[in-house]
Amino acid sequence: MNELTPVVDNYYTIESKGYYIYKGLDKTTNNLVYIGTTVQRPRDRFRWHKANKKDLIFEVIKICTNAEEMLQVEFDLIQKYKPKLNKITKRKQNLNVKLTQEQLDKRRGDTEWCQNCFKRRAKWGNTCGRC
């Protein structure tokens, strides 16, 4: 069985949240153009993609047991297949987790980090909208 073979026939039948890896295929050529992850129900995530102009054929290809496994498998698949719509190809993504007090203290006063939201500035002088 290929690692990109769908594991469920119909993603609308999935009712619970979990750790899912999915692929997006171009509708005209049926080529792989996107690999993504979600902790939502897949149908909710796919609806979001379609609303944001990614009108692809989506299929769930793996269900993982934890977030670390999900992110590692996604990174490995992106490295192997290099889909054209994936932007992060050099490093593994991370989930948006709440910062610990120690991490916040390290960022306080550092100009590399926005002092209102403590997120990294994309370019010098950029603000988060609350700055």
Beta strands, then each sheet from edge to edge (+ up, - down):
strand 1: 19-25
strand 2: 32-38
strand 3: 57-64
sheet 1: 2+ 1- 3+
end
